[in-house]
């Protein structure tokens, strides 16, 4: 699930409201990755989710919070290009919660 979202975030095609996506060859060379926060978060959070828990926890938490917050708002607005942002945000939050529960179980078994 993470890899397709990362690819979408890296190539982030042009979207015109009411008309849909437009795939141009220039999008392969001059994408919005690195310029806009949403596609950049999709890619970086994707890499961090794949490598979790060996990541910078504060950055992971900040990007997860951004992806969940902004992604949810974009879902409410119906802005189609940022649906993957919400998905990666929810997935990274799920990974974080499951890891937290696993750590708590490991600590309780040690006591």
Phi, psi and omega in degrees: 000326186286318185299313178299325178293321178296317178296315178300317180295325181288319182266346175014087184294159178294136179233127176246123184304129178087347180245334177104198182277146173232117180263115179243152177297329179296337178294334178289329180263323185237067181276176180273359178297132181090345180254313181259144184291328185292307179293327178294319178295321179302315183287309184294315179294328175298312177300318181292324180293321178296323183266004183298136014261009181274055182226169173289110187296321181294317178293319178300315179296318181295316180291324177295315178300315179299314183295319180291314183294302183291320179298319178295318178297322179291327174297317179297319179285340181082025180276100189304320183297339182259010173300318177298331177297316178296318181297314180292327177294314179295320180294316180293325175295319177298316178300316181297315180295316180297321178294321178298315179296319179297318177296318179297320178294320180295320179291320181291331177285336178283333183277000000 
